[in-house]
Amino acid sequence: MFGRPPIKAEASASSPYVPAGFYKTAIISHEMIDTQQMAQDTADLNLTKLNRLTEIVRAKVLGGEVHIRDTVRITEGFSGLSNEDFFVRSLTHSFDTEGGYVMQITGVK
């Protein structure tokens, strides 16, 4: 985290979800970060976001109307998903010879 010189801050934490020695890194720099406290608060907030455990689901849907950035509710008994909401991160439209119009959805929670 870098603000107006000499302002800088750093935040780090170990995670049980990442192997030892591996890190997620983000460098943020802006001249409007003009106090040490603002720099440290921003570093701490981004550390929390980077270390958040994310659940990803990929689904093939026949037909329908879904858009990027929509929230979709997925219910599917085989995988154990039951009325869970996911944010649509990516979406691919195609035509399948067996099912017709198909969407490949990648959702995150």
C-alpha positions in Angstrom: 0.0 0.0 0.0 1.5 3.3 -1.1 0.2 6.8 -0.6 1.9 10.2 -0.8 5.6 9.7 0.1 6.6 8.5 2.6 3.3 6.9 3.5 3.2 3.1 3.1 1.5 0.2 4.8 1.6 -3.6 4.7 -0.7 -6.4 5.9 0.0 -10.1 5.9 -1.5 -13.3 7.3 -1.1 -17.0 6.9 -4.0 -19.0 5.6 -4.9 -22.7 6.0 -6.2 -22.6 2.4 -2.9 -21.7 0.8 0.3 -23.9 0.9 3.2 -22.6 3.0 5.3 -20.2 1.1 2.6 -19.1 -1.3 1.0 -15.6 -1.1 -1.6 -13.5 -2.8 -0.2 -10.0 -3.5 -1.8 -6.7 -4.3 -0.1 -3.3 -4.7 -2.3 -0.3 -4.3 -1.0 3.2 -4.8 -2.8 6.5 -4.9 -1.9 10.0 -4.1 -5.2 10.5 -2.2 -4.0 8.1 0.5 -2.6 10.9 2.5 -2.4 9.6 6.1 -0.7 6.6 7.6 -4.0 5.4 9.1 -5.8 5.5 5.8 -3.0 3.4 4.2 -3.1 0.8 7.0 -6.9 0.6 6.9 -6.8 0.1 3.2 -4.1 -2.6 3.5 -6.1 -4.4 6.2 -9.4 -4.3 4.2 -7.7 -5.7 1.1 -6.0 -8.4 3.1 -9.4 -9.6 4.3 -10.8 -9.6 0.8 -7.8 -11.5 -0.6 -8.0 -14.2 2.1 -11.7 -14.7 1.8 -12.5 -18.3 0.9 -14.5 -18.4 -2.3 -16.8 -21.1 -3.5 -17.0 -21.5 -7.3 -19.6 -23.5 -9.2 -19.8 -24.2 -12.9 -23.1 -25.2 -14.5 -24.4 -26.0 -17.9 -28.0 -24.6 -18.3 -30.3 -25.4 -21.2 -32.0 -22.2 -22.3 -32.8 -19.4 -19.9 -31.8 -15.8 -19.6 -28.9 -14.9 -17.3 -26.5 -12.0 -17.5 -23.0 -11.3 -16.2 -23.2 -9.8 -12.6 -26.6 -11.4 -12.0 -27.3 -13.4 -8.8 -28.6 -16.8 -9.6 -30.1 -19.4 -7.2 -28.8 -22.9 -7.8 -30.6 -26.0 -6.5 -29.2 -29.3 -7.5 -29.5 -32.4 -5.3 -26.6 -34.5 -6.6 -23.9 -32.0 -5.5 -25.7 -30.9 -2.3 -26.4 -27.4 -3.5 -29.8 -26.4 -2.1 -31.2 -22.9 -2.8 -27.7 -21.2 -2.8 -27.1 -17.8 -4.4 -24.1 -17.3 -6.6 -22.8 -14.2 -8.4 -22.4 -14.8 -12.2 -18.7 -14.2 -12.9 -18.6 -15.5 -16.5 -21.1 -16.8 -19.0 -20.7 -18.5 -22.4 -23.6 -18.9 -24.9 -23.6 -21.7 -27.4 -25.8 -24.1 -29.4 -25.6 -27.8 -28.6 -26.7 -30.4 -31.2 -28.4 -32.3 -28.4 -30.0 -29.6 -26.2 -30.2 -26.5 -28.4 -29.3 -23.2 -26.7 -26.9 -23.8 -23.8 -25.3 -21.4 -21.3 -22.1 -22.3 -19.4 -22.2 -20.3 -16.1 -19.4 -19.8 -13.6 -20.7 -18.5 -10.3 -18.9 -17.4 -7.2 -20.1 -17.2 -3.6 
